[in-house]
């Protein structure tokens, strides 16, 4: 069973997961699971990941929506925030009220919380029911067809492709259907207004993401 370490640094950075480890009992929603997630590294260790800031957004393929009107594609001219979370990730749960406030503040933006890396969908459903009154944005679960949560459509096409092993992670899709930023949901307050106003520096955001990826590659 993966172990947890709850501390200030983890609350800021988030939770990571080892895909080959399977919990022997259902995860505690208030517990933070953390481990090192192994990702394949490109031959050119300085090359950007397959999915990065500036890339065209992958398809939005979730298993189903637990809350809100389903979204199946990105509408031109609209901004979307895809926020990845799991029940066992304490920072993810703590970020939900903040994301709800952002949805109220920016009604023109579509926020979608996608549950990933979950051994049992029922865990996501249970946590959602307990927090439904606090959640003001769409909630969905990953599309997992083979029973392995690490093979989910969203976790594969989005997180794995961007070489992201830590959640909560928010990926912003701009009005042109491209990735505008990959960030922590608590930093959206600064990012979103600039993207909405058309003043966002995509090139700088791409450099930041690449720097983060290169640092993680070095630690593998």
Residue pairs with C-beta under 8 A, 6 or more apart in sequence:
1 21
1 23
1 24
1 25
2 17
2 18
2 21
2 23
2 33
2 34
2 35
3 33
3 34
3 35
4 31
4 32
4 33
4 34
4 88
5 32
5 34
6 32
6 90
10 32
10 34
10 90
10 91
11 90
11 91
11 94
12 91
12 184
12 186
13 91
13 166
13 184
14 89
14 91
14 92
14 166
14 167
14 168
14 169
14 184
15 32
15 33
15 34
15 86
15 88
15 89
15 90
15 91
15 92
15 166
15 167
15 168
16 34
16 35
16 36
16 37
16 165
16 166
16 167
17 33
17 34
17 35
17 37
17 86
17 117
17 150
17 165
17 167
18 35
18 36
18 37
18 38
19 37
19 38
19 117
19 148
19 150
21 35
22 119
23 33
23 88
23 119
26 119
26 120
26 123
27 33
27 87
27 88
27 119
27 123
28 88
29 87
29 88
29 93
29 123
29 126
29 127
29 130
30 90
30 93
31 88
31 90
32 88
32 89
32 90
32 91
33 86
33 88
33 89
36 165
36 220
37 165
38 220
39 160
39 163
39 165
39 216
39 220
41 217
41 220
42 49
45 214
45 217
46 214
48 206
48 209
48 210
48 213
49 161
49 162
49 163
49 209
49 210
49 213
50 161
50 162
51 58
51 157
51 158
51 161
51 162
51 179
52 162
52 179
52 182
52 206
52 209
52 210
52 213
53 179
53 180
53 181
53 182
53 202
53 205
53 206
53 208
53 209
54 178
54 179
54 202
54 203
54 206
55 178
55 179
56 177
56 178
56 179
57 74
57 80
57 171
57 173
57 177
57 178
57 179
58 157
58 158
58 161
59 73
59 153
59 157
60 71
60 72
60 73
60 74
60 82
60 112
60 154
61 143
61 153
61 154
61 157
62 112
62 114
62 140
62 141
62 142
62 143
62 153
62 154
63 121
63 140
63 141
63 142
63 143
63 144
63 152
64 70
64 140
64 141
65 71
65 138
65 139
65 140
66 124
66 125
66 128
66 139
66 140
66 141
67 128
67 132
67 135
67 137
67 138
67 139
68 112
68 137
68 138
68 139
69 138
70 140
71 80
71 110
71 112
71 138
74 80
74 173
74 177
76 175
76 176
76 177
77 175
78 108
78 109
78 110
78 175
79 108
79 109
79 110
79 172
79 173
79 174
79 175
79 180
79 192
79 195
79 196
80 109
80 110
80 111
80 112
80 172
80 173
81 99
81 102
81 109
81 110
81 111
81 112
81 170
81 171
81 172
81 173
81 185
81 188
81 192
82 112
82 114
82 154
82 158
82 170
82 171
82 172
82 173
83 95
83 99
83 111
83 112
83 113
83 114
83 168
83 169
83 170
83 171
83 185
84 113
84 114
84 116
84 154
84 155
84 158
84 159
84 164
84 167
84 168
84 169
84 170
84 171
85 92
85 93
85 95
85 96
85 113
85 114
85 115
85 116
85 167
85 168
86 92
86 115
86 116
86 117
86 118
86 124
86 167
87 93
87 115
87 118
87 123
87 124
87 126
87 127
88 123
89 167
89 168
91 167
91 168
92 167
92 168
93 127
93 131
95 168
95 185
95 186
96 113
96 131
96 134
96 135
97 134
98 185
98 186
99 111
99 113
99 137
99 185
99 188
100 134
100 135
100 136
100 137
101 136
102 109
102 111
102 185
102 188
102 189
102 192
103 109
103 111
103 136
103 137
104 136
106 192
106 196
108 196
109 192
109 196
110 138
111 137
111 138
112 137
112 138
112 139
112 140
113 135
113 137
113 138
113 139
113 140
114 140
114 141
114 142
114 154
115 121
115 124
115 139
115 140
115 141
115 142
116 142
116 149
116 152
116 154
116 155
116 159
116 167
117 142
117 149
117 150
117 152
117 155
117 167
118 124
118 141
118 142
118 149
119 149
121 141
121 144
124 141
128 135
128 139
142 149
142 152
142 153
142 154
142 155
143 152
143 153
143 154
144 151
144 152
144 153
145 151
145 153
149 155
150 156
158 164
158 171
159 165
159 167
159 169
162 171
162 182
162 209
162 213
163 213
163 216
163 217
164 182
165 216
168 184
168 185
169 182
169 183
169 184
169 185
170 181
170 182
170 183
170 184
170 185
170 187
170 188
171 179
171 181
171 182
172 179
172 180
172 181
172 182
172 183
172 188
172 191
172 192
172 195
173 179
173 180
174 180
174 195
174 200
178 202
180 191
180 195
180 200
180 202
180 205
181 191
181 195
181 200
181 205
182 205
182 209
183 191
191 200
194 200
194 201
